[in-house]
Amino acid sequence: MLPRGRPRALGAAALLLLLFLIGFFLFGGDLDCERSQQGGEWWGGGVAGSLPYSLTPRVPPDGRPRPRGAAALDGDLPAGYGGHNSSDCDPPRPRPRPPKCELLQVAIVCAGHNSSRDIITLVKSMLFYRKNPLHLHLVTDAVARNILETLFHTWMVPAVWVSFYNADELKPQVSWIPNKHYSGLYGLMKLVLPGVLPPDLVRVIVLDTDVTFASNIAELWALFAYFSDKQVIGLVENQSDWYFGNLWRNHRPWPALGRGFNTGVILLRLDRLRQAGWEQMWKMTATRELLTLPATSLADQDIFNAVIKEHPWLVQPLPCVWNVQLSDHTLAERCYSEASDLKVIHWNSPKKLRVKNKHVESFRNLYLTFLEYDGNLLRRELFGCPCPLPPGAKQLQRALARLDEEDACFEFRQQQLTVHRVHITFLPHKPPPSQPHDVTLVAQLSMDRLQMLEALCRHWPGPMSLALYLTDAEAQQFLRFVETSAVLSARQDVAYHVVYREGPFYPINQLRNVALAQALTPYVFLSDIDFLPAYSLYDYLRASIKQLELDGGRKAALVVPAFETLHYRFSFPTSKAELLALLDAGSLHTFRYHEWPRGHAPTDYAHWREAQEPYRVQWAADYEPYVVVPRDCPRYDSRFVGFGWNKVAHIMELDAQEYELLVLPEAFIIHLPHAPSLDISRFRSSPTYRDCLQALKDEFHQDLSRSYGAAALKYLTALQQPRGPV
Amino acid sequence: MLPRGRPRALGAAALLLLLFLIGFFLFGGDLDCERSQQGGEWWGGGVAGSLPYSLTPRVPPDGRPRPRGAAALDGDLPAGYGGHNSSDCDPPRPRPRPPKCELLQVAIVCAGHNSSRDIITLVKSMLFYRKNPLHLHLVTDAVARNILETLFHTWMVPAVWVSFYNADELKPQVSWIPNKHYSGLYGLMKLVLPGVLPPDLVRVIVLDTDVTFASNIAELWALFAYFSDKQVIGLVENQSDWYFGNLWRNHRPWPALGRGFNTGVILLRLDRLRQAGWEQMWKMTATRELLTLPATSLADQDIFNAVIKEHPWLVQPLPCVWNVQLSDHTLAERCYSEASDLKVIHWNSPKKLRVKNKHVESFRNLYLTFLEYDGNLLRRELFGCPCPLPPGAKQLQRALARLDEEDACFEFRQQQLTVHRVHITFLPHKPPPSQPHDVTLVAQLSMDRLQMLEALCRHWPGPMSLALYLTDAEAQQFLRFVETSAVLSARQDVAYHVVYREGPFYPINQLRNVALAQALTPYVFLSDIDFLPAYSLYDYLRASIKQLELDGGRKAALVVPAFETLHYRFSFPTSKAELLALLDAGSLHTFRYHEWPRGHAPTDYAHWREAQEPYRVQWAADYEPYVVVPRDCPRYDSRFVGFGWNKVAHIMELDAQEYELLVLPEAFIIHLPHAPSLDISRFRSSPTYRDCLQALKDEFHQDLSRSYGAAALKYLTALQQPRGPV
């Protein structure tokens, strides 16, 4: 259940209402996971306090306001603090404490591949410290939506809801504002949130993608309680002298109250903003300022500040620790060296982590903590909050509960059920222009095959869709690897999809399916990462698809014959003739000739030597050629994890669906040698492993019979013939 | 400065006093990083409050006390909470808040290899959330001390001090107590802490190694403020029915107050315990109980509970969230499902993470967070606390500051200066019995060579000292890899030393030096991980050392000739004759024969073919043989990071120190092929890399000339001759 806008949200609301009622009876109404999603009550009874310090800058002789004292900087405001003399016998001020189980609302604008990576680090930091259910409202372009929808769907974090809003539809509302900030048009979109978010949403925390949490977001949410009746926007003071102007000659910033406010972290009272006519208000201010100012320099922030300068009663200043700004000439040290605790850091320099700052190393460490943090570990329940499980999680939990821990194949079955987090198009990617005979190379790999990528790029000039099985930390190493490689960073047509590691087995077929699902051309070449294609293969395949008129509906799988070299140093043949010469010289072999000839025997290499035209071959047991098929071909059977039988089952299914197997006479790929991977060496020797594989095969055959009836009988017969090792 | 007991502690105290005075003048005495190390004041003026709820179990009809309500369970106790009617106009209760910059004292008992790994996870979780300086008091056996001293020394976490206390000396104080608990004798040592810790230490938090923090330890420390004048021990109630007895027939637990208390997390007022004659008190109680009970079942916990039963005024009960106990039949859910926040979890089942519990997955995730957390990221400063830097850190900071970021070799120089965290003997290890001619194989590797370990163990039956360059998460993968390998887990004479990754280059010579420093035999065979030794090599080397009378003071390096196979599948020769046959057949080559014959040419393979006796060879430029040398040989030059010249420089230094180079006629090792490592492929193509390597070589030669004078001239001359590629 990733509610897409209203209809799903309504369904969710109904479900939540039900759960709320159940929760009310079970827990006496103490737990309100969903109350504020209904636009409901504020924790603490709706009596708003006010923050126990004034914003008014104390203006020293030099005319510049000084930062406030340590306590005013602190995010944690104990009752009785702030110069109030407790002997006055005031009624005790309710200390806003994080409300257990209340649903907190967060809105973030996010566009493009790189911001989609950034937002995940932000979300990880938020989830790490949070104790409350969260509803994320994401204003995204199509790229970010595609990435984040898949990510959250597969992440399945308990008590997190995500709604998407189409940023492109909002563009007209802000595109009239000339803006020089690096965030571009999307940088202005926070202004229109009150109109975009659901009308029953009362409060929301708005965040930039470049902030990192170092504390529980509920503490920030609790600051809403300090808002007076008139206050609508909570903001932290700007931690630079930007709005004083005079940073350079002709520096003319937008108007602001004192040092102004930073909009990386905002608390919005949406109800009051709507009531107060926010849209008109900011548009009027912006229009007027733009009569004398050429453009915004800091996007939405300039406009927020101009509005606040005009209507200072709108703003509730927040303690500085909730937005520690790390720009080049930041004054943030005054904040964090006196405060007992940092709450949120904000990489608000265009240089981001490369900003110069004497403490930047420590801040970077906090950021890296979450950048490299294993997101799987955030699938933690909120104890004592009766929130419904994310979509799919319930079925998954049930399926996992049905597994027998004593079963020797328990780990296999657990791995099959594992839902891996998937981050599609991890790096910027330009889909190839649509061409009727185009082919995408599809493969999967883990860290130990990264060094194959450059060679593969040299051998295959066409589009690729690659699934990478990585930890979060490895994903960052991979990112750096691509950035430092001239060959890889020059390619925009290679899509990298990160599938996050979980469990003891390499989920080979799940990985293949991820890469296959993301291929955008009509045809796919289903390869493996250890193979290098003939230099001409990409062109040749497209020509063959055209020549064989596959686009006319002919159901065929084009077989690319596979070879291997056992030599570690090796000069790649540039033609079939050269390949045959190497084969005759014993420098090359047909693939797995020594250990498992059955896997490729039906390709009929003897025929291939002489062939001038594509020729048809028949399926036989254990055949597992590398093939080119239409993108809508059957998916791989994800029950096969680890090593063994993963391709065999797929080819069997192609045959069951009556794909012709056509061998291409000029096509070839060559397998390069490598040390056995850890996964393979760990399991190959295990008898349990073999037994479990056999059990999986049997189950696969049963399913095949169910799907294809009597026609599937031949596969079972073939299986029962005596054979060699797996 | 890792103070070993008193003398160092005194020095530290003097230094701290100085810094305190500086701090006082600079910061007006607000920051007291060191005050309580001096046995000083409690934050808040020393007025102790009392926790606003009573421990006395509310006894329901079934006679078993029920857990207290949610608020009493919470770790965070806001002022005005707890049924106090604020309209009473009481003077406001001082809410104990974590004191900024106060030094917190923590004591932990730790013995053996496995506990030394556990304690690091605990410490990581503590450091992650802490905002205060910490002083760790570690009561350790020799193994743990060796490991942890190296670890903390290389970790260099700001504002963390570590003192060690010899657990073996304390054994007589507790060994008279029969104890059935799995923690053994060390499980009883918490009892003697008041006598062991420095007499001026007033307060200490005592932790078991199997607890994990989920919050700032200062919040726990702040609970000292609730102690009444009589209270000396803060404890969390036991979260099982153990002390009620009757869990099974003849279950006779030690006496306890109600459900009893768990001693995984203890607050101790050491001053009052000493005053109250604690040592006599617990010994008397234990002696008396042991008249009727055969032994303690839960080690120290039984005795603490018996004492408290007798003197209930001694205990200050702590909120349950500070010790959430995850044993098999825990009642902890009553605590954590009502509390807003967990503070500390305690894996107090002997099954540890394999304990059965419906929420164990979520708790495990918290644990795994810190198990796999990159400890380097905890080298964060405490902003605004004027604590001195850890030993070496200041010089390091200065050296790093002197580097020029614009220098093309900046990253090289930064890497050379990097102090890597080192965890020696990461896995249980039994040093080999001392033998006069014994040889340890010394090598280093990273994750991508793990699969070499089994083969290496088969080829080398003797002791090994291996440095592994890993991330924290990889170290756990490595652990599982060893545990699941029958070959590896059978070996106790292989010492694995984890050096934690940091920086872009593989610090090859630093790794070699770590492995070399930990070798315990008189001789070492300096090998590389990609080589397999002849099956007979270990025996042959020991025989040769004896025969050549190296222990008589003959200064020699025994050369083991190196070969390579380019074939991925390969049958290892069992004798020199077989090796020569393979060489003649072209299946084997002398090492790097094709790309860099100079590296091994001086070994004189032609001579070796015929040799029956060890023969002497002369050093020549670029010679880099694999050698056997005495353990006290020169260290590798750690300026060489990444690839290139790292062994060459070492051999040059051996020659400069006039080691004879003797080639052994029956010794050989063979290099197996592998894909180029990521590190090598990333840098080999870079011209900057070559330039920097040249600069490093020049600097090495200058240093050599300084050390060896005119004798080093020959190396410079050799360098200046025209040569091939690096």
Boltz contact constraints between the chains, C-beta under 6 A:
constraints:
  - contact:
      token1: [A, 78]
      token2: [B, 95]
      max_distance: 6.0
  - contact:
      token1: [A, 79]
      token2: [B, 79]
      max_distance: 6.0
  - contact:
      token1: [A, 80]
      token2: [B, 92]
      max_distance: 6.0
  - contact:
      token1: [A, 86]
      token2: [B, 92]
      max_distance: 6.0
  - contact:
      token1: [A, 89]
      token2: [B, 89]
      max_distance: 6.0
  - contact:
      token1: [A, 92]
      token2: [B, 80]
      max_distance: 6.0
  - contact:
      token1: [A, 92]
      token2: [B, 86]
      max_distance: 6.0
  - contact:
      token1: [A, 95]
      token2: [B, 78]
      max_distance: 6.0
  - contact:
      token1: [A, 100]
      token2: [B, 340]
      max_distance: 6.0
  - contact:
      token1: [A, 131]
      token2: [B, 341]
      max_distance: 6.0
  - contact:
      token1: [A, 336]
      token2: [B, 383]
      max_distance: 6.0
  - contact:
      token1: [A, 337]
      token2: [B, 383]
      max_distance: 6.0
  - contact:
      token1: [A, 337]
      token2: [B, 384]
      max_distance: 6.0
  - contact:
      token1: [A, 338]
      token2: [B, 384]
      max_distance: 6.0
  - contact:
      token1: [A, 340]
      token2: [B, 100]
      max_distance: 6.0
  - contact:
      token1: [A, 341]
      token2: [B, 131]
      max_distance: 6.0
  - contact:
      token1: [A, 362]
      token2: [B, 380]
      max_distance: 6.0
  - contact:
      token1: [A, 362]
      token2: [B, 381]
      max_distance: 6.0
  - contact:
      token1: [A, 365]
      token2: [B, 377]
      max_distance: 6.0
  - contact:
      token1: [A, 365]
      token2: [B, 380]
      max_distance: 6.0
  - contact:
      token1: [A, 368]
      token2: [B, 377]
      max_distance: 6.0
  - contact:
      token1: [A, 369]
      token2: [B, 377]
      max_distance: 6.0
  - contact:
      token1: [A, 377]
      token2: [B, 365]
      max_distance: 6.0
  - contact:
      token1: [A, 377]
      token2: [B, 368]
      max_distance: 6.0
  - contact:
      token1: [A, 377]
      token2: [B, 369]
      max_distance: 6.0
  - contact:
      token1: [A, 380]
      token2: [B, 362]
      max_distance: 6.0
  - contact:
      token1: [A, 380]
      token2: [B, 365]
      max_distance: 6.0
  - contact:
      token1: [A, 381]
      token2: [B, 362]
      max_distance: 6.0
  - contact:
      token1: [A, 383]
      token2: [B, 336]
      max_distance: 6.0
  - contact:
      token1: [A, 383]
      token2: [B, 337]
      max_distance: 6.0
  - contact:
      token1: [A, 384]
      token2: [B, 337]
      max_distance: 6.0
  - contact:
      token1: [A, 384]
      token2: [B, 338]
      max_distance: 6.0
  - contact:
      token1: [A, 448]
      token2: [B, 448]
      max_distance: 6.0
  - contact:
      token1: [A, 451]
      token2: [B, 675]
      max_distance: 6.0
  - contact:
      token1: [A, 451]
      token2: [B, 678]
      max_distance: 6.0
  - contact:
      token1: [A, 451]
      token2: [B, 681]
      max_distance: 6.0
  - contact:
      token1: [A, 566]
      token2: [B, 567]
      max_distance: 6.0
  - contact:
      token1: [A, 566]
      token2: [B, 568]
      max_distance: 6.0
  - contact:
      token1: [A, 567]
      token2: [B, 566]
      max_distance: 6.0
  - contact:
      token1: [A, 568]
      token2: [B, 566]
      max_distance: 6.0
  - contact:
      token1: [A, 568]
      token2: [B, 673]
      max_distance: 6.0
  - contact:
      token1: [A, 673]
      token2: [B, 568]
      max_distance: 6.0
  - contact:
      token1: [A, 674]
      token2: [B, 675]
      max_distance: 6.0
  - contact:
      token1: [A, 675]
      token2: [B, 451]
      max_distance: 6.0
  - contact:
      token1: [A, 675]
      token2: [B, 674]
      max_distance: 6.0
  - contact:
      token1: [A, 678]
      token2: [B, 451]
      max_distance: 6.0
  - contact:
      token1: [A, 681]
      token2: [B, 451]
      max_distance: 6.0
